[in-house]
Amino acid sequence: MSVWFTADTHFGHANIIRHCRRPFADVHAMDAHLIDRINERVGPDDILYHLGDFAKRSADAAAYRSRIRCRRIVLVLGNHDPQTLSGRVRPEFVGLFQEVHSLLRIKVPVNGEPQLIVLCHYALRVWDRAHYGAWHLFGHSHGGLADDPHARSWDIGVDHNGYAPLSLDEVAAIMSRKTFRPVDHHRGAGPGHERQGGPEATGTSPE
């Protein structure tokens, strides 16, 4: 069982091709390519964290979900996913996924050590336990937000990652090239803030 991450598929959203300059002739070609790339990489028993904007229309979401062979998809809600201002989501949409969250903290094993990851559709400048080594993955920006080499964060959306999900190992390789530099009131913190760990994560964990 492997862990994967993606975001911003926007299945059925024809205008996203123009908005994000996606290299597809039409929405059918885009949908087929994105689903093929997921199915090529993510196994049926793997877990895929999708960080929002699954499909343009909730009425079509079930059809797209049925074409993805991974049985365990955890959705972190994006602004194009159906929800009210209070965060309520229609049961028929929620039922397509193993879990649905607005914000999620998970703990996964990396190089034999527990790694905390904060998952949100939107990019956060600071996040929980960042000074203790926590990573942050996000979507929404479609590759348009400049990467910060001093923040352990990454735009996991398809437009920023070759229109395919990334594995946990690939994310770990990206984070290993970053040098953490705090931007908030912890700027004067000592080396203790570089430790990994912290409280147990909530939500689905593949451990």
N, C-alpha and C positions, 0 to 999 in steps of 0.2 A: 504494500500500500504506500503510495507516494502522495505528497502534498503539492498542490498547484494553485496558482493565483492568476486572475484575469479581471478585466473590467471593461465597461463601455462597448459591449458588442453591438448594441442598438439594432438588434435583429428587426428587419422590416422597415427600417428608417431610410428611405431613399435619399432624403436631403442630406444625411450625414456624409454621404459620398462627396458631395460638393463642399460642405462646410469644413470637412477635415481632409479634403483632397485624398480620399482613399482611392487606390488604383483598381477600381472595379467598374465594369461597363454598366452594370445595373444592380438593383438591390438583390435580385435572385443570385447573381454571381457572388456578391458580397456575403450573403447569408450562407451559401454553400461553402465558400472558402473558409469562413470563420468556424463553422461547425466541423468541417473536415480537419482543420488544424487542431481543434480541441480533441476530436476523436483519435487523431494520430498520436497525440501526446498523452492524454489522460485516460487511464484504464478504467474499466467498469467498477473496480473496487477501490480506486483512488478517491481522494477528497479534493474537490475544487472549490476554492473560495472566490466567488464572483462579487466584485466590489461595486456593483450597481450599474443601472441603465442596461438591463437585460434585453428588453425589446421595446419598440415604439408603442405598440398597443397591447394592453394586458389581455385583450380578447385573443390575440395570436400567440401569446406566450406559451401556452400548453403545446401547441404544434411544434414550436422551436425546441422546447424542453424535451419532447419525445424523440427528437433526432440526435440528442446528445447521449452517449452510452454511459457516461459516468452516473452512478446511482446516488452519489453523495455530493450534492451541490449546496453550499451554504451561501446565501445571498446577503450582502450588506447593501441596504437600500440606497439607491441613487435618486436624483431629482426627476428622472423619467420613469421611475417605477411607481406604480399606483399606491398612493398613501394620502391620508388627510394631514392637516397641520398638526394633529395630535399624534401622528404616527400610526394610526390604524390602517391596516391593509386588508383588502378583500380576501376572505378565506380561500377562494378558488385560486388566487394567485399565490398566497402563502403555501398552499398545499403542493405546489410544484417543486418545492425545495425542502431539503432536510431541516434547515433552520432559516429564519429571516431576522436580521438585526438592523438597527440604525447605526450602531457602533459596536465593534467586537474586539475583545482582547483574547488572544490565543497563546498557548505555550507549546512549542514544538522542539524536538531534539535536533540540535545542530552540532556536529562534531562531538557528540556524546554529552553535550550540556544543554540544559533547558534554555530556550530562547523565547522571550516575550515579543509578540508582534501586535501592534495596534492597527486595526483595519477600519478604514473609513472611506466613504466615497469621495470625500473632499480632502484636499491637502491641508495638513495641520503644520503650523510653524513650530509648535512645541506640543508634546504629547506625554501621556503618563509613562513614568519610569525612563524617559529618554536619557537621563543622566546616569542610569544604571545599565545602559546598553540596549534598551528596548528599540526595536525597529518600528517603522511606520510605512504602510503601503496604502496607496490611494488611487483613485481614478479621476474622472470628471474633466481633467485638463487636456486630454487628448494629445499629450506630448508638447503642449504649448507653454508649460511652466518650466523655466530653466531649472535644471537639476543643481542642487546644492551639494558640493563635494564634502561639506563639513556637517551634513545632517544624514543620519542613518534612515533615510526615507527614499521612496522610489515610486514613480508613476507606473502602476502595473497595467494600465489600460492597453488595449490592443494596438492603438495607433502609435504607441511608444515602444512596442516590443514585437515588431514583425508580424502583427496580426495573429498572435498565438499566445497561449498561456505560458507563464514561466514556472519552473519547478522551484521547490524550496532550495535546492542546491544552487540553482542559477541566481536566486535572490541573495543567498549567502555570499556568493562570489562577488556580486555587486557591492554588498555592504562591506566586504573585506577591503575594498579599495577606497573606502571613505575614512576620513579623519574627523572624529567628532569635535565640534567646537560649540559650546553652549551660547545661546543668544539672549537668554533671559536673566533672572536674578541669581541664577546659580553660576554666573560667570567666574566667580572666585572660588568655586568648589574645588576640593582637593581630589586626589586620585581615586578616592573611595567612590566617587560618582561614576567611575568607569566600569564598576562591577556589573555583571549580569545578575539577574534574579528578581526578587520582589514577590509580591503576593501572587497567589494562584490566579491564572486567567479564568475568565468566565466564557461560556459558550462552548462550541465544539472544539475539542482538541484531539488530534490523531494519536496521542500517546496511548 
